[in-house]
Amino acid sequence: MALSGACLVCGCSGAVHRLPQLSGADVSLAQSEVQAAGPVPWQDASDEEVVAVLRSATKRLYRPAGQVCREMAVGVCDWNFRLSRDRSMNAASLSNGMIVLNRGVVDYAANEEEVCLVIAHEMGHQAADHVAARRHNQAIGALLGNALLGDGLLSAAIGLATSSSTLDGASVGARIGAISFSKEQEREADYLAGLILYRSGVDLDKARGMLVTMARLSRRMRTELLDTHPAGPERIAGWDRAVAEIRASNGRLPPRA
């Protein structure tokens, strides 16, 4: 999933699980919420703040996310986190379990729960094997693998893999933007993120604010036929339906598609 201002990085055709159906009323309600939302939150987070938030969020999620992944038994459950200096609101899932997090994710987050949502979304893509479903993504992942992040201070402090090179935020950000998953896979990654957060004891209502922020940044109010990502309001509506289902089932995986 590329969590770019409006989108989280992800990619291909169908979802592994059955997803809740959305009504026009659900989407309309979310559209009204986005239109009425206040200014997009942003802070110039220091290196130390980025390190602390990402380390804490990853630690909270890792074990429950691994459990979800192993229960699904279809994807990659061994993740290699990398950190980019890019200040844009984005993240990406690449081949071989690589998850790239832009430091901008922390800049735009109102709280740690919102950062958890971004990380869990990428874990969901990996768990559902969305990346392997599209060879194009694997090719781009191989290209990125040579350039990807290695800000020694940040990645080492968060427990991420380090590299001798530093990621060029602008160029890598552009290449991450070229990776796309299907709308169904994006919705499934959001659902799995909600499930991971629920099992991790993360406040789902606080985490939801990130979807509103992304919707405000994207300014897309409707999902069109050729779009690779659901528009912001549709993602919010899908999240609300997913969270209701997750709470009702006490955190069980949904039926397979």
For each residue, the residues with C-beta under 8 A, 3 or more apart:
1: 7 8 9 10 11 91 92 93 121 122 125 181 186 189
2: 7 8 9 10 90 91 92 176 177 179 180
3: 7 8 9 89 90 91 92 102 105 118 121 122 214
4: 7 8 9 88 89 90 173 176 177
5: 88 89 90 214 217 218
6: 214 215 217 218 219 220 229 231 232
7: 1 2 3 4 186 214 218 228 229
8: 1 2 3 4 91 118 121 122 186 189 190 214 229
9: 1 2 3 4 90 91 92 93 100 122 125 176 177 179 180 181
10: 1 2 93 121 125 130 179 180 181 182 185 186 189 229
11: 1 125 130 131 133 134 137 179 180 181 182 185 228
12: 130 133 134 137 181 182 185
13: 133 182 184 185
14: 182 184 185 257
15: 18 19 128 184 185 187 188 257
16: 72 74 128 129 188 256 257
17: 128 188 191 253 254 255 256 257
18: 15 254 255 256 257
19: 15 184 187 188 191 238 242 254
20: 191 238 241 242 244 245
21: 241
22: 26 27 234 237 238 241
23: 26 27
24: 27 28
25: 28 29
26: 22 23 29 30 237 240 241
27: 22 23 24 30 31 233 234 237
28: 24 25 31 32 233
29: 25 26 32 33 237
30: 26 27 33 34 215 232 233 234 236 237 240
31: 27 28 34 35 221 233
32: 28 29 35 36
33: 29 30 36 37 212 233 236
34: 30 31 37 212 215 216 221 232 233 236
35: 31 32 221
36: 32 33
37: 33 34 212 215 216
38:
39:
40: 108 213 216 217
41: 108 109 110 213
42: 107 108
43: 107
44: 107
45: 49 50 53 103 106 107
46: 49 50
47: 50 51 153 154
48: 51 52
49: 45 46 52 53 106
50: 45 46 47 53 54 83 103 106 154
51: 47 48 54 55 153 154 157 158
52: 48 49 55 56
53: 45 49 50 56 57 106 109 112 115
54: 50 51 57 58 83 101 106 115 119 154 158
55: 51 52 58 59 157 158 159
56: 52 53 59 60 112
57: 53 54 60 61 112 115 116 119
58: 54 55 61 62 81 119 158 159
59: 55 56 62
60: 56 57 116 200 201 202
61: 57 58 64 65 116 119 120 123 196 197 200 202
62: 58 59 65 66
63: 66 67
64: 61 67 68 196 199 200
65: 61 62 68 69 120 123 127 196 200
66: 62 63 69 70 77
67: 63 64 70 71 199
68: 64 65 71 72 123 127 192 195 196 199 253
69: 65 66 72 75 76 77 123 126 127
70: 66 67 73 77
71: 67 68 253
72: 16 68 69 75 127 128 253
73: 70
74: 16 127 128 129
75: 69 72 126 127 128 129 130 132
76: 69 79 96 97 126 127 129 131 132
77: 66 69 70 97 126 127
78: 97
79: 76 97 98 99 123 126
80: 96 97 98 99 160 161
81: 58 99 101 155 158 159 160 161
82: 98 99 100 101 148 149 150 155 160 161 163 167
83: 50 54 100 101 103 149 151 154 155 158 160 167
84: 100 101 102 103 148 149 167 169 172 173
85: 102 103 149 151 154 166 167 169
86: 90 102 103 104 167 169 170 172 173
87: 102 103 104 107 169
88: 4 5 102 104 169 173
89: 3 4 5 102 104 105 107 108 213 214 217
90: 2 3 4 5 9 86 102 104 105 173 176 177
91: 1 2 3 8 9 99 100 101 102 105 118 119 121 122
92: 1 2 3 9 99 100 122 144 176 179
93: 1 9 10 98 99 100 122 125 126 130 131
94: 98 99 100 131 137 138 140 141 144 145 179
95: 98 131 132 137 138 141 142 145
96: 76 80 141 145
97: 76 77 78 79 80 126
98: 79 80 82 93 94 95 141 144 145 148
99: 79 80 81 82 91 92 93 94 119 122 123 126
100: 9 82 83 84 91 92 93 94 144 148 149 172 176
101: 54 81 82 83 84 91 105 118 119 122
102: 3 84 85 86 87 88 89 90 91 105 169 173
103: 45 50 83 84 85 86 87 106 107 154
104: 86 87 88 89 90 107 108
105: 3 89 90 91 101 102 108 109 115 118
106: 45 49 50 53 54 103 109 115
107: 42 43 44 45 87 89 103 104
108: 40 41 42 89 104 105 114 210 213 217
109: 41 53 105 106 112 114 115 118 210 213
110: 41 114 209 210 213
111: 114 115 206 209
112: 53 56 57 109 115 116
113: 116 117 197 202 203 206 207 209
114: 108 109 110 111 117 118 206 207 209 210 213
115: 53 54 57 105 106 109 111 112 118 119 210
116: 57 60 61 112 113 119 120 197 200 202 207
117: 113 114 120 121 193 197 207 208 210 211
118: 3 8 91 101 105 109 114 115 121 122 210
119: 54 57 58 61 91 99 101 115 116 122 123
120: 61 65 116 117 123 124 192 193 194 196 197 200
121: 1 3 8 10 91 117 118 124 125 189 190 192 193
122: 1 3 8 9 91 92 93 99 101 118 119 125 126 189
123: 61 65 68 69 79 99 119 120 126 127 192 193 196
124: 120 121 127 128 188 189 190 191 192 193 195 196
125: 1 9 10 11 93 121 122 128 130 131 181 185 189
126: 69 75 76 77 79 93 97 99 122 123 129 130 131
127: 65 68 69 72 74 75 76 77 123 124 192
128: 15 16 17 72 74 75 124 125 185 188 189 192
129: 16 74 75 76 126 132 133
130: 10 11 12 75 93 125 126 133 134 181 185 188 189
131: 11 76 93 94 95 125 126 134 137 138 141
132: 75 76 95 129 138
133: 11 12 13 129 130 185
134: 11 12 130 131 137 138 181
135: 138 139
136: 139 140 179
137: 11 12 94 95 131 134 140 141 179 181
138: 94 95 131 132 134 135 141 142
139: 135 136 142 143
140: 94 136 137 143 144 175 178 179
141: 94 95 96 98 131 137 138 144 145 179
142: 95 138 139 145 146
143: 139 140 146 147 175
144: 92 94 98 100 140 141 147 148 172 175 176
145: 94 95 96 98 141 142 148
146: 142 143
147: 143 144 165 167 168 171 172
148: 82 84 98 100 144 145 163 167 172
149: 82 83 84 85 100 155 160 163 166 167 172
150: 82 155 162 163 164 165 166 167
151: 83 85 154 155 166 167
152: 155 156 162
153: 47 51 156 157
154: 47 50 51 54 83 85 103 151 157 158 160
155: 81 82 83 149 150 151 152 158 160 161 162 163
156: 152 153 159 160 162
157: 51 55 153 154
158: 51 54 55 58 81 83 154 155
159: 55 58 81 156
160: 80 81 82 83 149 154 155 156
161: 80 81 82 155
162: 150 152 155 156
163: 82 148 149 150 155
164: 150
165: 147 150
166: 85 149 150 151
167: 82 83 84 85 86 147 148 149 150 151 172
168: 147 171 172
169: 84 85 86 87 88 102 172 173
170: 86 173 174
171: 147 168 174 175
172: 84 86 100 144 147 148 149 167 168 169 175 176
173: 4 84 86 88 90 102 169 170 176 177
174: 170 171 177 178
175: 140 143 144 171 172 178 179
176: 2 4 9 90 92 100 144 172 173 179
177: 2 4 9 90 173 174
178: 140 174 175
179: 2 9 10 11 92 94 136 137 140 141 175 176
180: 2 9 10 11 228 229
181: 1 9 10 11 12 125 130 134 137 185 186 189 228 229
182: 10 11 12 13 14 185 186 228
183: 186 187 223 227 228 229 230
184: 13 14 15 19 187 188
185: 10 11 12 13 14 15 125 128 130 133 181 182 188 189
186: 1 7 8 10 181 182 183 189 190 228 229 230 235
187: 15 19 183 184 190 191 230 235 238
188: 15 16 17 19 124 128 130 184 185 191 192
189: 1 8 10 121 122 124 125 128 130 181 185 186 192 193
190: 8 121 124 186 187 193 194 211 235 238 239 242
191: 17 19 20 124 187 188 194 195 238 242 246 254
192: 68 120 121 123 124 127 128 188 189 195 196
193: 117 120 121 123 124 189 190 196 197
194: 120 190 191 197 198 204 239 242 243 246
195: 68 124 191 192 198 199 242 246 251 253
196: 61 64 65 68 120 123 124 192 193 199 200
197: 61 113 116 117 120 193 194 200 202 204 207
198: 194 195 201 202 204 243 246 247 251
199: 64 67 68 195 196 251
200: 60 61 64 65 116 120 196 197
201: 60 198
202: 60 61 113 116 197 198 206 207
203: 113 206 207
204: 194 197 198 207 208 243 246 247
205: 208
206: 111 113 114 202 203 209
207: 113 114 116 117 197 202 203 204 210
208: 117 204 205 211 212 236 239 240 243
209: 110 111 113 114 206 212 213
210: 108 109 110 114 115 117 118 207 213 214
211: 117 190 208 214 215 232 235 236 239
212: 33 34 37 208 209 215 216 232 236
213: 40 41 89 108 109 110 114 209 210 216 217
214: 3 5 6 7 8 89 210 211 217 218 232 235
215: 6 30 34 37 211 212 218 220 231 232 233 235 236
216: 34 37 40 212 213 219 232
217: 5 6 40 89 108 213 214
218: 5 6 7 214 215 231 232
219: 6 216
220: 6 215 223 227 231 232
221: 31 34 35 231 232 233
222: 231 233 234
223: 183 220 227 229 230 231 234
224: 227
225:
226:
227: 183 220 223 224 230 231
228: 7 11 180 181 182 183 186
229: 6 7 8 10 180 181 183 186 223 235
230: 183 186 187 223 227 234 235 238
231: 6 215 218 220 221 222 223 227 234 235
232: 6 30 34 211 212 214 215 216 218 220 221 235 236
233: 27 28 30 31 33 34 215 221 222 236 237
234: 22 27 30 222 223 230 231 237 238
235: 186 187 190 211 214 215 229 230 231 232 238 239
236: 30 33 34 208 211 212 215 232 233 239 240
237: 22 26 27 29 30 233 234 240 241
238: 19 20 22 187 190 191 230 234 235 241 242
239: 190 194 208 211 235 236 242 243
240: 26 30 208 236 237 243 244
241: 20 21 22 26 237 238 244 245
242: 19 20 190 191 194 195 238 239 245 246
243: 194 198 204 208 239 240 246 247
244: 20 240 241 247 248
245: 20 241 242 248 249 254
246: 191 194 195 198 204 242 243 249 251
247: 198 204 243 244 250
248: 244 245
249: 245 246 252 254
250: 247
251: 195 198 199 246
252: 249
253: 17 68 71 72 195
254: 17 18 19 191 245 249
255: 17 18
256: 16 17 18
257: 14 15 16 17 18
